Amino acid sequence: MTIPVDAMRVAGLRAGERVIARPDGPGRVVLEREEDVLETFAGYLTGVYDREVLEQLRDEWD
């Protein structure tokens, strides 16, 4: 899909970003930036667990 550069700029979107298309009535579609859940929560629990506890949990996966 091609979106005019001016519309992208005003919407704060950049080329290559993922969007979600939602219908909004006949002949109308709204595009919304897709939320990057990993980016949102990465590092959120930093410092919650001691390093030793994390290593024990990782050892359980093997």
mmCIF file of the N, C-alpha and C atoms, coordinates in Angstrom:
data_MODEL
# 
_entry.id   MODEL 
# 
loop_
_atom_site.group_PDB 
_atom_site.id 
_atom_site.type_symbol 
_atom_site.label_atom_id 
_atom_site.label_alt_id 
_atom_site.label_comp_id 
_atom_site.label_asym_id 
_atom_site.label_entity_id 
_atom_site.label_seq_id 
_atom_site.pdbx_PDB_ins_code 
_atom_site.Cartn_x 
_atom_site.Cartn_y 
_atom_site.Cartn_z 
_atom_site.occupancy 
_atom_site.B_iso_or_equiv 
_atom_site.pdbx_formal_charge 
_atom_site.auth_seq_id 
_atom_site.auth_comp_id 
_atom_site.auth_asym_id 
_atom_site.auth_atom_id 
_atom_site.pdbx_PDB_model_num 
ATOM 1   N N  . MET A 1 1  ? 0.852   -1.160  0.000  1.00 0.00 ? 1  MET A N  1 
ATOM 2   C CA . MET A 1 1  ? 0.000   0.000   0.000  1.00 0.00 ? 1  MET A CA 1 
ATOM 3   C C  . MET A 1 1  ? 0.904   1.230   0.000  1.00 0.00 ? 1  MET A C  1 
ATOM 4   N N  . THR A 1 2  ? 0.582   2.195   -0.765 1.00 0.00 ? 2  THR A N  1 
ATOM 5   C CA . THR A 1 2  ? 1.345   3.437   -0.813 1.00 0.00 ? 2  THR A CA 1 
ATOM 6   C C  . THR A 1 2  ? 0.558   4.530   -0.098 1.00 0.00 ? 2  THR A C  1 
ATOM 7   N N  . ILE A 1 3  ? 1.220   5.192   0.832  1.00 0.00 ? 3  ILE A N  1 
ATOM 8   C CA . ILE A 1 3  ? 0.602   6.292   1.573  1.00 0.00 ? 3  ILE A CA 1 
ATOM 9   C C  . ILE A 1 3  ? 1.395   7.549   1.248  1.00 0.00 ? 3  ILE A C  1 
ATOM 10  N N  . PRO A 1 4  ? 0.734   8.637   0.901  1.00 0.00 ? 4  PRO A N  1 
ATOM 11  C CA . PRO A 1 4  ? 1.451   9.870   0.570  1.00 0.00 ? 4  PRO A CA 1 
ATOM 12  C C  . PRO A 1 4  ? 2.380   10.305  1.714  1.00 0.00 ? 4  PRO A C  1 
ATOM 13  N N  . VAL A 1 5  ? 3.557   10.791  1.343  1.00 0.00 ? 5  VAL A N  1 
ATOM 14  C CA . VAL A 1 5  ? 4.576   11.198  2.315  1.00 0.00 ? 5  VAL A CA 1 
ATOM 15  C C  . VAL A 1 5  ? 4.039   12.238  3.286  1.00 0.00 ? 5  VAL A C  1 
ATOM 16  N N  . ASP A 1 6  ? 3.304   13.226  2.798  1.00 0.00 ? 6  ASP A N  1 
ATOM 17  C CA . ASP A 1 6  ? 2.772   14.272  3.675  1.00 0.00 ? 6  ASP A CA 1 
ATOM 18  C C  . ASP A 1 6  ? 1.841   13.685  4.744  1.00 0.00 ? 6  ASP A C  1 
ATOM 19  N N  . ALA A 1 7  ? 1.002   12.722  4.343  1.00 0.00 ? 7  ALA A N  1 
ATOM 20  C CA . ALA A 1 7  ? 0.089   12.093  5.302  1.00 0.00 ? 7  ALA A CA 1 
ATOM 21  C C  . ALA A 1 7  ? 0.880   11.292  6.336  1.00 0.00 ? 7  ALA A C  1 
ATOM 22  N N  . MET A 1 8  ? 1.916   10.596  5.890  1.00 0.00 ? 8  MET A N  1 
ATOM 23  C CA . MET A 1 8  ? 2.765   9.835   6.819  1.00 0.00 ? 8  MET A CA 1 
ATOM 24  C C  . MET A 1 8  ? 3.433   10.775  7.815  1.00 0.00 ? 8  MET A C  1 
ATOM 25  N N  . ARG A 1 9  ? 3.961   11.873  7.314  1.00 0.00 ? 9  ARG A N  1 
ATOM 26  C CA . ARG A 1 9  ? 4.667   12.823  8.172  1.00 0.00 ? 9  ARG A CA 1 
ATOM 27  C C  . ARG A 1 9  ? 3.732   13.404  9.233  1.00 0.00 ? 9  ARG A C  1 
ATOM 28  N N  . VAL A 1 10 ? 2.557   13.833  8.829  1.00 0.00 ? 10 VAL A N  1 
ATOM 29  C CA . VAL A 1 10 ? 1.584   14.404  9.764  1.00 0.00 ? 10 VAL A CA 1 
ATOM 30  C C  . VAL A 1 10 ? 1.153   13.372  10.802 1.00 0.00 ? 10 VAL A C  1 
ATOM 31  N N  . ALA A 1 11 ? 1.035   12.102  10.386 1.00 0.00 ? 11 ALA A N  1 
ATOM 32  C CA . ALA A 1 11 ? 0.617   11.029  11.300 1.00 0.00 ? 11 ALA A CA 1 
ATOM 33  C C  . ALA A 1 11 ? 1.766   10.553  12.188 1.00 0.00 ? 11 ALA A C  1 
ATOM 34  N N  . GLY A 1 12 ? 2.982   10.997  11.882 1.00 0.00 ? 12 GLY A N  1 
ATOM 35  C CA . GLY A 1 12 ? 4.127   10.577  12.683 1.00 0.00 ? 12 GLY A CA 1 
ATOM 36  C C  . GLY A 1 12 ? 4.591   9.164   12.366 1.00 0.00 ? 12 GLY A C  1 
ATOM 37  N N  . LEU A 1 13 ? 4.257   8.681   11.177 1.00 0.00 ? 13 LEU A N  1 
ATOM 38  C CA . LEU A 1 13 ? 4.660   7.343   10.759 1.00 0.00 ? 13 LEU A CA 1 
ATOM 39  C C  . LEU A 1 13 ? 5.904   7.422   9.880  1.00 0.00 ? 13 LEU A C  1 
ATOM 40  N N  . ARG A 1 14 ? 6.687   6.341   9.901  1.00 0.00 ? 14 ARG A N  1 
ATOM 41  C CA . ARG A 1 14 ? 7.886   6.255   9.055  1.00 0.00 ? 14 ARG A CA 1 
ATOM 42  C C  . ARG A 1 14 ? 7.765   5.051   8.136  1.00 0.00 ? 14 ARG A C  1 
ATOM 43  N N  . ALA A 1 15 ? 8.432   5.105   7.022  1.00 0.00 ? 15 ALA A N  1 
ATOM 44  C CA . ALA A 1 15 ? 8.435   3.993   6.066  1.00 0.00 ? 15 ALA A CA 1 
ATOM 45  C C  . ALA A 1 15 ? 8.921   2.727   6.766  1.00 0.00 ? 15 ALA A C  1 
ATOM 46  N N  . GLY A 1 16 ? 8.218   1.631   6.539  1.00 0.00 ? 16 GLY A N  1 
ATOM 47  C CA . GLY A 1 16 ? 8.606   0.353   7.122  1.00 0.00 ? 16 GLY A CA 1 
ATOM 48  C C  . GLY A 1 16 ? 7.929   0.031   8.436  1.00 0.00 ? 16 GLY A C  1 
ATOM 49  N N  . GLU A 1 17 ? 7.280   1.014   9.066  1.00 0.00 ? 17 GLU A N  1 
ATOM 50  C CA . GLU A 1 17 ? 6.572   0.735   10.320 1.00 0.00 ? 17 GLU A CA 1 
ATOM 51  C C  . GLU A 1 17 ? 5.355   -0.142  10.041 1.00 0.00 ? 17 GLU A C  1 
ATOM 52  N N  . ARG A 1 18 ? 5.051   -1.009  10.987 1.00 0.00 ? 18 ARG A N  1 
ATOM 53  C CA . ARG A 1 18 ? 3.880   -1.868  10.857 1.00 0.00 ? 18 ARG A CA 1 
ATOM 54  C C  . ARG A 1 18 ? 2.653   -1.114  11.365 1.00 0.00 ? 18 ARG A C  1 
ATOM 55  N N  . VAL A 1 19 ? 1.558   -1.250  10.630 1.00 0.00 ? 19 VAL A N  1 
ATOM 56  C CA . VAL A 1 19 ? 0.305   -0.604  11.012 1.00 0.00 ? 19 VAL A CA 1 
ATOM 57  C C  . VAL A 1 19 ? -0.821  -1.632  11.011 1.00 0.00 ? 19 VAL A C  1 
ATOM 58  N N  . ILE A 1 20 ? -1.877  -1.305  11.711 1.00 0.00 ? 20 ILE A N  1 
ATOM 59  C CA . ILE A 1 20 ? -3.085  -2.120  11.746 1.00 0.00 ? 20 ILE A CA 1 
ATOM 60  C C  . ILE A 1 20 ? -4.167  -1.338  11.011 1.00 0.00 ? 20 ILE A C  1 
ATOM 61  N N  . ALA A 1 21 ? -4.858  -1.995  10.094 1.00 0.00 ? 21 ALA A N  1 
ATOM 62  C CA . ALA A 1 21 ? -5.945  -1.357  9.351  1.00 0.00 ? 21 ALA A CA 1 
ATOM 63  C C  . ALA A 1 21 ? -7.275  -1.727  10.003 1.00 0.00 ? 21 ALA A C  1 
ATOM 64  N N  . ARG A 1 22 ? -8.064  -0.704  10.349 1.00 0.00 ? 22 ARG A N  1 
ATOM 65  C CA . ARG A 1 22 ? -9.377  -0.930  10.976 1.00 0.00 ? 22 ARG A CA 1 
ATOM 66  C C  . ARG A 1 22 ? -10.457 -0.264  10.110 1.00 0.00 ? 22 ARG A C  1 
ATOM 67  N N  . PRO A 1 23 ? -11.523 -1.001  9.820  1.00 0.00 ? 23 PRO A N  1 
ATOM 68  C CA . PRO A 1 23 ? -12.606 -0.395  9.033  1.00 0.00 ? 23 PRO A CA 1 
ATOM 69  C C  . PRO A 1 23 ? -13.306 0.686   9.856  1.00 0.00 ? 23 PRO A C  1 
ATOM 70  N N  . ASP A 1 24 ? -13.715 1.745   9.176  1.00 0.00 ? 24 ASP A N  1 
ATOM 71  C CA . ASP A 1 24 ? -14.380 2.862   9.862  1.00 0.00 ? 24 ASP A CA 1 
ATOM 72  C C  . ASP A 1 24 ? -15.537 3.373   9.003  1.00 0.00 ? 24 ASP A C  1 
ATOM 73  N N  . GLY A 1 25 ? -16.349 2.444   8.535  1.00 0.00 ? 25 GLY A N  1 
ATOM 74  C CA . GLY A 1 25 ? -17.492 2.814   7.708  1.00 0.00 ? 25 GLY A CA 1 
ATOM 75  C C  . GLY A 1 25 ? -17.211 2.551   6.241  1.00 0.00 ? 25 GLY A C  1 
ATOM 76  N N  . PRO A 1 26 ? -18.234 2.681   5.427  1.00 0.00 ? 26 PRO A N  1 
ATOM 77  C CA . PRO A 1 26 ? -18.093 2.424   3.989  1.00 0.00 ? 26 PRO A CA 1 
ATOM 78  C C  . PRO A 1 26 ? -17.030 3.324   3.347  1.00 0.00 ? 26 PRO A C  1 
ATOM 79  N N  . GLY A 1 27 ? -16.083 2.705   2.672  1.00 0.00 ? 27 GLY A N  1 
ATOM 80  C CA . GLY A 1 27 ? -15.052 3.454   1.957  1.00 0.00 ? 27 GLY A CA 1 
ATOM 81  C C  . GLY A 1 27 ? -14.021 4.106   2.854  1.00 0.00 ? 27 GLY A C  1 
ATOM 82  N N  . ARG A 1 28 ? -13.950 3.708   4.115  1.00 0.00 ? 28 ARG A N  1 
ATOM 83  C CA . ARG A 1 28 ? -13.032 4.373   5.044  1.00 0.00 ? 28 ARG A CA 1 
ATOM 84  C C  . ARG A 1 28 ? -12.266 3.328   5.865  1.00 0.00 ? 28 ARG A C  1 
ATOM 85  N N  . VAL A 1 29 ? -10.947 3.479   5.907  1.00 0.00 ? 29 VAL A N  1 
ATOM 86  C CA . VAL A 1 29 ? -10.073 2.603   6.691  1.00 0.00 ? 29 VAL A CA 1 
ATOM 87  C C  . VAL A 1 29 ? -9.137  3.485   7.512  1.00 0.00 ? 29 VAL A C  1 
ATOM 88  N N  . VAL A 1 30 ? -8.988  3.174   8.793  1.00 0.00 ? 30 VAL A N  1 
ATOM 89  C CA . VAL A 1 30 ? -8.091  3.922   9.680  1.00 0.00 ? 30 VAL A CA 1 
ATOM 90  C C  . VAL A 1 30 ? -6.853  3.065   9.916  1.00 0.00 ? 30 VAL A C  1 
ATOM 91  N N  . LEU A 1 31 ? -5.678  3.664   9.756  1.00 0.00 ? 31 LEU A N  1 
ATOM 92  C CA . LEU A 1 31 ? -4.418  2.977   10.015 1.00 0.00 ? 31 LEU A CA 1 
ATOM 93  C C  . LEU A 1 31 ? -3.880  3.420   11.363 1.00 0.00 ? 31 LEU A C  1 
ATOM 94  N N  . GLU A 1 32 ? -3.488  2.450   12.195 1.00 0.00 ? 32 GLU A N  1 
ATOM 95  C CA . GLU A 1 32 ? -2.904  2.755   13.505 1.00 0.00 ? 32 GLU A CA 1 
ATOM 96  C C  . GLU A 1 32 ? -1.567  2.039   13.619 1.00 0.00 ? 32 GLU A C  1 
ATOM 97  N N  . ARG A 1 33 ? -0.609  2.700   14.232 1.00 0.00 ? 33 ARG A N  1 
ATOM 98  C CA . ARG A 1 33 ? 0.701   2.087   14.435 1.00 0.00 ? 33 ARG A CA 1 
ATOM 99  C C  . ARG A 1 33 ? 0.532   0.843   15.292 1.00 0.00 ? 33 ARG A C  1 
ATOM 100 N N  . GLU A 1 34 ? 1.155   -0.251  14.881 1.00 0.00 ? 34 GLU A N  1 
ATOM 101 C CA . GLU A 1 34 ? 1.111   -1.487  15.655 1.00 0.00 ? 34 GLU A CA 1 
ATOM 102 C C  . GLU A 1 34 ? 2.028   -1.346  16.862 1.00 0.00 ? 34 GLU A C  1 
ATOM 103 N N  . GLU A 1 35 ? 1.530   -1.695  18.025 1.00 0.00 ? 35 GLU A N  1 
ATOM 104 C CA . GLU A 1 35 ? 2.325   -1.599  19.246 1.00 0.00 ? 35 GLU A CA 1 
ATOM 105 C C  . GLU A 1 35 ? 3.368   -2.705  19.262 1.00 0.00 ? 35 GLU A C  1 
ATOM 106 N N  . ASP A 1 36 ? 4.602   -2.347  19.560 1.00 0.00 ? 36 ASP A N  1 
ATOM 107 C CA . ASP A 1 36 ? 5.684   -3.325  19.694 1.00 0.00 ? 36 ASP A CA 1 
ATOM 108 C C  . ASP A 1 36 ? 5.749   -3.728  21.163 1.00 0.00 ? 36 ASP A C  1 
ATOM 109 N N  . VAL A 1 37 ? 5.085   -4.828  21.495 1.00 0.00 ? 37 VAL A N  1 
ATOM 110 C CA . VAL A 1 37 ? 4.982   -5.260  22.888 1.00 0.00 ? 37 VAL A CA 1 
ATOM 111 C C  . VAL A 1 37 ? 6.358   -5.530  23.485 1.00 0.00 ? 37 VAL A C  1 
ATOM 112 N N  . LEU A 1 38 ? 7.243   -6.127  22.714 1.00 0.00 ? 38 LEU A N  1 
ATOM 113 C CA . LEU A 1 38 ? 8.578   -6.420  23.220 1.00 0.00 ? 38 LEU A CA 1 
ATOM 114 C C  . LEU A 1 38 ? 9.316   -5.132  23.582 1.00 0.00 ? 38 LEU A C  1 
ATOM 115 N N  . GLU A 1 39 ? 9.245   -4.144  22.712 1.00 0.00 ? 39 GLU A N  1 
ATOM 116 C CA . GLU A 1 39 ? 9.904   -2.861  22.993 1.00 0.00 ? 39 GLU A CA 1 
ATOM 117 C C  . GLU A 1 39 ? 9.285   -2.182  24.218 1.00 0.00 ? 39 GLU A C  1 
ATOM 118 N N  . THR A 1 40 ? 7.982   -2.299  24.364 1.00 0.00 ? 40 THR A N  1 
ATOM 119 C CA . THR A 1 40 ? 7.280   -1.672  25.485 1.00 0.00 ? 40 THR A CA 1 
ATOM 120 C C  . THR A 1 40 ? 7.728   -2.245  26.824 1.00 0.00 ? 40 THR A C  1 
ATOM 121 N N  . PHE A 1 41 ? 7.898   -3.569  26.886 1.00 0.00 ? 41 PHE A N  1 
ATOM 122 C CA . PHE A 1 41 ? 8.165   -4.211  28.171 1.00 0.00 ? 41 PHE A CA 1 
ATOM 123 C C  . PHE A 1 41 ? 9.601   -4.682  28.375 1.00 0.00 ? 41 PHE A C  1 
ATOM 124 N N  . ALA A 1 42 ? 10.452  -4.574  27.362 1.00 0.00 ? 42 ALA A N  1 
ATOM 125 C CA . ALA A 1 42 ? 11.842  -5.015  27.507 1.00 0.00 ? 42 ALA A CA 1 
ATOM 126 C C  . ALA A 1 42 ? 12.515  -4.241  28.640 1.00 0.00 ? 42 ALA A C  1 
ATOM 127 N N  . GLY A 1 43 ? 13.124  -4.972  29.565 1.00 0.00 ? 43 GLY A N  1 
ATOM 128 C CA . GLY A 1 43 ? 13.821  -4.350  30.680 1.00 0.00 ? 43 GLY A CA 1 
ATOM 129 C C  . GLY A 1 43 ? 12.920  -3.939  31.823 1.00 0.00 ? 43 GLY A C  1 
ATOM 130 N N  . TYR A 1 44 ? 11.626  -4.210  31.713 1.00 0.00 ? 44 TYR A N  1 
ATOM 131 C CA . TYR A 1 44 ? 10.662  -3.776  32.715 1.00 0.00 ? 44 TYR A CA 1 
ATOM 132 C C  . TYR A 1 44 ? 10.933  -4.378  34.097 1.00 0.00 ? 44 TYR A C  1 
ATOM 133 N N  . LEU A 1 45 ? 11.426  -5.617  34.132 1.00 0.00 ? 45 LEU A N  1 
ATOM 134 C CA . LEU A 1 45 ? 11.659  -6.292  35.405 1.00 0.00 ? 45 LEU A CA 1 
ATOM 135 C C  . LEU A 1 45 ? 13.131  -6.292  35.820 1.00 0.00 ? 45 LEU A C  1 
ATOM 136 N N  . THR A 1 46 ? 13.923  -5.415  35.215 1.00 0.00 ? 46 THR A N  1 
ATOM 137 C CA . THR A 1 46 ? 15.330  -5.333  35.566 1.00 0.00 ? 46 THR A CA 1 
ATOM 138 C C  . THR A 1 46 ? 15.478  -5.060  37.060 1.00 0.00 ? 46 THR A C  1 
ATOM 139 N N  . GLY A 1 47 ? 16.293  -5.892  37.716 1.00 0.00 ? 47 GLY A N  1 
ATOM 140 C CA . GLY A 1 47 ? 16.545  -5.709  39.137 1.00 0.00 ? 47 GLY A CA 1 
ATOM 141 C C  . GLY A 1 47 ? 15.558  -6.402  40.055 1.00 0.00 ? 47 GLY A C  1 
ATOM 142 N N  . VAL A 1 48 ? 14.529  -7.032  39.503 1.00 0.00 ? 48 VAL A N  1 
ATOM 143 C CA . VAL A 1 48 ? 13.534  -7.696  40.335 1.00 0.00 ? 48 VAL A CA 1 
ATOM 144 C C  . VAL A 1 48 ? 14.093  -9.009  40.891 1.00 0.00 ? 48 VAL A C  1 
ATOM 145 N N  . TYR A 1 49 ? 14.843  -9.730  40.066 1.00 0.00 ? 49 TYR A N  1 
ATOM 146 C CA . TYR A 1 49 ? 15.411  -11.008 40.478 1.00 0.00 ? 49 TYR A CA 1 
ATOM 147 C C  . TYR A 1 49 ? 16.927  -10.894 40.610 1.00 0.00 ? 49 TYR A C  1 
ATOM 148 N N  . ASP A 1 50 ? 17.489  -11.589 41.596 1.00 0.00 ? 50 ASP A N  1 
ATOM 149 C CA . ASP A 1 50 ? 18.944  -11.669 41.712 1.00 0.00 ? 50 ASP A CA 1 
ATOM 150 C C  . ASP A 1 50 ? 19.469  -12.503 40.553 1.00 0.00 ? 50 ASP A C  1 
ATOM 151 N N  . ARG A 1 51 ? 20.688  -12.234 40.155 1.00 0.00 ? 51 ARG A N  1 
ATOM 152 C CA . ARG A 1 51 ? 21.296  -12.941 39.026 1.00 0.00 ? 51 ARG A CA 1 
ATOM 153 C C  . ARG A 1 51 ? 21.320  -14.458 39.264 1.00 0.00 ? 51 ARG A C  1 
ATOM 154 N N  . GLU A 1 52 ? 21.555  -14.876 40.505 1.00 0.00 ? 52 GLU A N  1 
ATOM 155 C CA . GLU A 1 52 ? 21.620  -16.306 40.809 1.00 0.00 ? 52 GLU A CA 1 
ATOM 156 C C  . GLU A 1 52 ? 20.267  -16.979 40.541 1.00 0.00 ? 52 GLU A C  1 
ATOM 157 N N  . VAL A 1 53 ? 19.194  -16.317 40.875 1.00 0.00 ? 53 VAL A N  1 
ATOM 158 C CA . VAL A 1 53 ? 17.857  -16.872 40.652 1.00 0.00 ? 53 VAL A CA 1 
ATOM 159 C C  . VAL A 1 53 ? 17.612  -17.030 39.153 1.00 0.00 ? 53 VAL A C  1 
ATOM 160 N N  . LEU A 1 54 ? 17.997  -16.029 38.379 1.00 0.00 ? 54 LEU A N  1 
ATOM 161 C CA . LEU A 1 54 ? 17.817  -16.113 36.926 1.00 0.00 ? 54 LEU A CA 1 
ATOM 162 C C  . LEU A 1 54 ? 18.622  -17.261 36.334 1.00 0.00 ? 54 LEU A C  1 
ATOM 163 N N  . GLU A 1 55 ? 19.850  -17.441 36.801 1.00 0.00 ? 55 GLU A N  1 
ATOM 164 C CA . GLU A 1 55 ? 20.677  -18.534 36.301 1.00 0.00 ? 55 GLU A CA 1 
ATOM 165 C C  . GLU A 1 55 ? 20.047  -19.877 36.641 1.00 0.00 ? 55 GLU A C  1 
ATOM 166 N N  . GLN A 1 56 ? 19.482  -20.022 37.826 1.00 0.00 ? 56 GLN A N  1 
ATOM 167 C CA . GLN A 1 56 ? 18.804  -21.271 38.211 1.00 0.00 ? 56 GLN A CA 1 
ATOM 168 C C  . GLN A 1 56 ? 17.606  -21.540 37.297 1.00 0.00 ? 56 GLN A C  1 
ATOM 169 N N  . LEU A 1 57 ? 16.837  -20.512 37.022 1.00 0.00 ? 57 LEU A N  1 
ATOM 170 C CA . LEU A 1 57 ? 15.681  -20.671 36.141 1.00 0.00 ? 57 LEU A CA 1 
ATOM 171 C C  . LEU A 1 57 ? 16.121  -21.058 34.720 1.00 0.00 ? 57 LEU A C  1 
ATOM 172 N N  . ARG A 1 58 ? 17.178  -20.428 34.224 1.00 0.00 ? 58 ARG A N  1 
ATOM 173 C CA . ARG A 1 58 ? 17.675  -20.747 32.895 1.00 0.00 ? 58 ARG A CA 1 
ATOM 174 C C  . ARG A 1 58 ? 18.195  -22.188 32.828 1.00 0.00 ? 58 ARG A C  1 
ATOM 175 N N  . ASP A 1 59 ? 18.805  -22.654 33.903 1.00 0.00 ? 59 ASP A N  1 
ATOM 176 C CA . ASP A 1 59 ? 19.304  -24.035 33.953 1.00 0.00 ? 59 ASP A CA 1 
ATOM 177 C C  . ASP A 1 59 ? 18.158  -25.035 33.876 1.00 0.00 ? 59 ASP A C  1 
ATOM 178 N N  . GLU A 1 60 ? 16.988  -24.674 34.391 1.00 0.00 ? 60 GLU A N  1 
ATOM 179 C CA . GLU A 1 60 ? 15.828  -25.558 34.336 1.00 0.00 ? 60 GLU A CA 1 
ATOM 180 C C  . GLU A 1 60 ? 15.339  -25.783 32.920 1.00 0.00 ? 60 GLU A C  1 
ATOM 181 N N  . TRP A 1 61 ? 15.606  -24.861 31.997 1.00 0.00 ? 61 TRP A N  1 
ATOM 182 C CA . TRP A 1 61 ? 15.141  -24.972 30.613 1.00 0.00 ? 61 TRP A CA 1 
ATOM 183 C C  . TRP A 1 61 ? 15.875  -26.060 29.855 1.00 0.00 ? 61 TRP A C  1 
ATOM 184 N N  . ASP A 1 62 ? 17.105  -26.360 30.258 1.00 0.00 ? 62 ASP A N  1 
ATOM 185 C CA . ASP A 1 62 ? 17.924  -27.344 29.516 1.00 0.00 ? 62 ASP A CA 1 
ATOM 186 C C  . ASP A 1 62 ? 17.478  -28.743 29.698 1.00 0.00 ? 62 ASP A C  1 
# 
